[in-house]
Each structure stands twice: as C-alpha cells, then as structure tokens.
Amino acid sequence: MARVTYRIGAEPPARLDKALARDVPEEAALSRSRLARLLAEGAVRVDGVIVTEAKAPVAEGAEIAIDVPEAAESHMVGEAIPLSVIWEDDELIVVDKPAGMVVHPAPGSPDGTLVNALIHHCGDTLSGVGGERRPGIVHRIDKDTSGLLVAAKTDRAHASLAAQFKDHSVERHYRAICHGVPDAGDPRLRGVRGVGFEAGGVMKVQSLLGRHRTDRQRQAVSFDEGRHAVTRAQVVEGYAGAALLDCWLETGRTHQIRVHLAHAGHALIGDPVYGGRRRMPSGAPGAEAAAAFPRQALHAATLGFVHPATGEAMRFEAPLPGDLSALLAALRGDITQS
C-alpha cells in the first residue's frame, strides 16, 4: 500500500472528485477513473476523515491522503511470445504487431494474444492500469492486420492516450492494397453515396457504420443509423487492376477501412469478409499472387500521438511486412504505373 498526500489548491471545484483529479500530483499517475474507484472504495481521507461521496464539498488547503494498493496481478497470464518493440519507456510501449495475432484475449482466443505477450515482456514495469498489473489497450487492429499499436503501462498513460483517441487527435496512416484504382474521374464512383474526392485526388468516404443486420460479425455502411465514420485514401501506386493506397482515419471504427473501401468498390485484396469474389483481370501482373493472398492487405504503417508524461510529439513508422512487399513486387511486374 502506498499513500499519496497533497493539499487542495485555490478555488477548488465544487465536487471532491473533480478537485482530487485537478490537484493530484502528476507523479502519482492516477487517472480520473482510478481516483473515482479509490474514492468509492474508502481509500480517500480529507483532513483525516474517510470520504466516499464524489459530490462532497472540499475547501482550499484541505489535506488529502489516498491509500493506493499495489497493483494486483492480472487474471491474464503472460506468455513468452516474441515482440517487435518499436519504443518503450516507463509509461507506454509501441509494438509492430504481426498479422495473425489477436490483440486482446476473448472467448475464441483466450491466449497467444498481444496482451499475453505484453504482460510477459513488460513484467514489473507495468505499474498497473485500473489497479491491475496489465497493459492498457486503447485501440486495436484486426487479427490479420499488421502494424503499429500503442499500449499504456500506467493509469496516467492509459487516460491520456484514451482521450487522444477519443478526440481523434492521434495520427494513424495505413498502407492498403485494393482491387482497382480509385479515380476521381470514374463515373461509377460519382454515383456511390458517401464517396467524394478532395484536392490532390484524395478519396473521402463518409457514412455511418454499425453491425450488419444479418451477420453480426460484420460491419455495414448505413446512412440512417450507426456511428459516424470518415476514411480518406490516396493512391500511392497504381497497377493493372490494383492500387497501393495511403489511408488515414478521422474516426476509428471497427473494420472501418475495410468496410469503406468495399463500399466504394475497391475492397482490399485478400479480405475474406468484405472482399467478396473480386478478382484482378486475368493475366494482369500479380493476379495469381493477389488471388492467393491469405489475409486482408492492410498494414498500420504510421502512428503519432502526444506522450502522456512529457508532452512530446511522438511519431512512429513501421515498414511493410514481407508478405505485403512480395505482393507489391508481383503487382509491379516489369512496369510501375503512377
């Protein structure tokens, strides 16, 4: 058990919970949600008296003492799974996740996940998220999508990163290989609701996204119900029946890039859920490689955010994995179109 002590500053908020969060020392690394739980559990003393009511008033200069129990071991087990660590410090860790790895344990994937690997890798450097010694997952990428993912090692980092993802200030760029070449001059695209083009040939797909009405494992585009979603995509290289895209997210919904590109008629090569039976033109360079590609051709290539402790702008890039590089080589053949 550790005790955090401090005094409430001038002109405190009317509610104790808000005053605690405003004035708690930064080095305590206690998020608002963690403070709220500690308050409810009777771990907070105001001038020596235990207070559990979040709305209780508090005066300037009041002495606060918070008893913070040591983080409990997670019910999830660490596993010695190799990780490609891009950055790690006391607050967070950035990894390049391989395709085929699930991020978080679930009924269908109870182990072998990124979280299991992180628990083993980070060990005692996990100070605890929500009172449990585990990494804080603030975003996910699909099992068969490769690329960058950040996880929090402290409550403070978890709260800060979650807030950045919520307000869409995190930079996320993906490399995607799709069927066809999106073109502002394509008359078909002009007739697809929610699809438009911006300066520089940037395709913008805007819609609502929600569960598919008949297949609950899928997401579907809607214009009546669901969550607001915006995806932008720009052609990096065009081929005979395929394209390498730079995609970036204004929002971060489940399967967003995959669903939006399929809606625009440019489904990802290898996508088993949204790709349908789309095939490249027979005889086109790379057609056979594309038909045999075993996963959605999507890679989380760039991740940028503000460091929770230092305020420094952090930006990371992950090169394409070998399978995507090989697919691009096949698609390029002897000639690369621009």
Rosetta blueprint (number, residue, H / E / L):
1 M L
2 A E
3 R E
4 V E
5 T E
6 Y E
7 R E
8 I L
9 G L
10 A L
11 E L
12 P L
13 P L
14 A L
15 R L
16 L H
17 D H
18 K H
19 A H
20 L H
21 A H
22 R H
23 D H
24 V L
25 P L
26 E H
27 E H
28 A H
29 A L
30 L L
31 S L
32 R H
33 S H
34 R H
35 L H
36 A H
37 R H
38 L H
39 L H
40 A H
41 E L
42 G L
43 A L
44 V E
45 R E
46 V E
47 D L
48 G L
49 V E
50 I E
51 V L
52 T L
53 E L
54 A L
55 K L
56 A L
57 P L
58 V L
59 A L
60 E L
61 G L
62 A L
63 E E
64 I E
65 A E
66 I E
67 D E
68 V E
69 P L
70 E L
71 A L
72 A E
73 E E
74 S L
75 H L
76 M L
77 V L
78 G L
79 E L
80 A L
81 I L
82 P L
83 L L
84 S L
85 V E
86 I E
87 W E
88 E E
89 D L
90 D L
91 E L
92 L E
93 I E
94 V E
95 V E
96 D E
97 K E
98 P L
99 A L
100 G L
101 M L
102 V L
103 V L
104 H L
105 P L
106 A E
107 P L
108 G L
109 S E
110 P L
111 D L
112 G L
113 T L
114 L H
115 V H
116 N H
117 A H
118 L H
119 I H
120 H H
121 H H
122 C H
123 G H
124 D H
125 T H
126 L L
127 S L
128 G E
129 V E
130 G L
131 G L
132 E E
133 R E
134 R L
135 P L
136 G E
137 I E
138 V L
139 H L
140 R L
141 I L
142 D L
143 K L
144 D L
145 T L
146 S E
147 G E
148 L E
149 L E
150 V E
151 A E
152 A E
153 K L
154 T E
155 D H
156 R H
157 A H
158 H H
159 A H
160 S H
161 L H
162 A H
163 A H
164 Q H
165 F H
166 K H
167 D L
168 H L
169 S L
170 V L
171 E E
172 R E
173 H E
174 Y E
175 R E
176 A E
177 I E
178 C E
179 H E
180 G L
181 V L
182 P L
183 D L
184 A L
185 G L
186 D L
187 P H
188 R H
189 L H
190 R H
191 G L
192 V L
193 R L
194 G L
195 V E
196 G E
197 F E
198 E E
199 A H
200 G H
201 G H
202 V E
203 M E
204 K E
205 V E
206 Q E
207 S E
208 L E
209 L E
210 G E
211 R E
212 H L
213 R L
214 T L
215 D L
216 R L
217 Q L
218 R L
219 Q E
220 A E
221 V E
222 S E
223 F L
224 D L
225 E L
226 G L
227 R E
228 H E
229 A E
230 V E
231 T E
232 R E
233 A E
234 Q E
235 V E
236 V E
237 E E
238 G E
239 Y L
240 A L
241 G L
242 A E
243 A E
244 L E
245 L E
246 D E
247 C E
248 W E
249 L E
250 E L
251 T L
252 G L
253 R L
254 T L
255 H L
256 Q H
257 I H
258 R H
259 V H
260 H H
261 L H
262 A H
263 H H
264 A L
265 G L
266 H L
267 A L
268 L E
269 I L
270 G L
271 D L
272 P L
273 V L
274 Y L
275 G L
276 G L
277 R L
278 R L
279 R L
280 M L
281 P L
282 S L
283 G L
284 A L
285 P L
286 G L
287 A H
288 E H
289 A H
290 A H
291 A H
292 A H
293 F L
294 P L
295 R L
296 Q L
297 A L
298 L E
299 H E
300 A E
301 A E
302 T E
303 L E
304 G E
305 F E
306 V E
307 H L
308 P L
309 A L
310 T L
311 G L
312 E L
313 A E
314 M E
315 R E
316 F E
317 E E
318 A L
319 P L
320 L L
321 P L
322 G H
323 D H
324 L H
325 S H
326 A H
327 L H
328 L H
329 A H
330 A H
331 L H
332 R H
333 G L
334 D L
335 I L
336 T L
337 Q E
338 S L
